[in-house]
Amino acid sequence: MIRLKSPQESLRKKARKGFHGYPVATIAFYGPDNTRASKVVLGIFPREGEEAAVLERFFQEEDDIRRDPAIGNQMLELIRKHRVQSVVITEGIIGCPHEEGIDYPEGKSRPQCPYWAGRNRFTGERIH
């Protein structure tokens, strides 16, 4: 029996291949804490030093977005459509899904995501 790869497996496989030129897709996960991702942001950069030509945000309030095949397939389709050569995916969840200055005041912590208050979003360690 042939087992089909999930969209997430396909995305991780593309990322493991390393840098093969531009366009580059970046995929970053965000969540209320370090265990469940509720948001993923896909950016596609056509050339070095340029702004993202595509910046898509996907949300999943019920489950972990990393296991949502529909969203994974949408991201794969965008990657195919824009002929992406390289994919970079964050390890783990890198912060609160809310955007500073949009969802809450700049310089403040989001009250709905107390886990991230006073933490380094890349390491998860407390900032003193």
N, C-alpha and C positions, 0 to 999 in steps of 0.2 A: 504494500500500500504506500502510495506517495503522500507524504505529509507536506502540505502547503505552508509556506512561511507566513507568519503574521506580518502586517504592515510594519509593526515595531521592529521585528527581527530584520526586515529588509532595510529599514532606516539605519539600524545599528551596524549592519553589514557594510552599507555605503560609507558610514563614518569610519569604520575600522580600516578601510582602504587607504585612508590618509589623503593628503592634498594632491589633487590632480589638475589644478588650475581653476580658473573662474569660468562661469559663475560659481559662487560658494553659497550654500544654504547653511544657516545657523538655526539650531533648534534648542530652545531653553524652556525648562519646566519651572513652574511656580506653584505654591500651595500654601494653605493656612498653617502648615507645620512641615517638618521634614519627612513625613511619612506618606502623604497623599497629595499628588499633583492635581490641581483643579484648573490650571491654565497652561497652555503651551503657546509660545511665540515662534513663528517661522519667519526668518528674514532671508531674502535672496539678494546677494550682492553681485552685480554684473562684472565689476572690475575692481581691482585694488584701489582703495582710497575713495571709492564712491559710496554714496548713501544707498540704503536698501531700495531696490526697485520694487520689491514686494515685502510687505510686513503684515502678516496675518496673525490674528489672535484667535485661539479656539478655547472654549470653556466647557467644563464638565463639572457640575455641582454635586452629582450623586456619587460617582465612582472615581477611581483614579484614571485620569485622562490618558496616562501612558498605556492603559489596556483597552482603550476604545478603538476598535478596528475602523469604524467609520471616519474618525478624525485622522487616524494614521493613513488611511487611503486617500483622504483629501490632501494631506501633506505630500504623499508620494506623487499624486497627480500634478500638483504645483511644481514639484521638483522636475518631473518629466517635461512638463509644458515649457519650463524655462531652461531646459537643457543644462541643469546643474551638473558640474563636474566634480565637486567636492562637498562633503557634508560634515558639519561639526555639531556634536550633540553634547550638552552639559551632562556631567555626572551628577545624578541626583537632582534635588530641588534647590533652586538658588534664591529663594526669597518669597515674599508675600505676593499673591496674585494681583493686589491692588496697586494702582499707579500713583506715585507721589505727585502732588500738584493737580491731580485729576480726581482721584477717589478720596483723598485726604490732604490736609495742608502740608506744604513742603516743610521738611525738618522735623516732622512729627512721626509717631508710630501709628499704625492702623489698629484701632481698638479691637477689631474683629479677628486680628491675627496676633495675639499676645506672644506666641512662640518666637516670632521674629524680633520683638522689641529688645534692643540691646544685644543683638547677635550679628556676627559677621555672616552675611548671606552666602558666602562661598564655602566657609569652613563649618558654619553652624556653632562656632564657639562664642561664648559670651564676650562682649567688649566691655572692658572696665574703664 
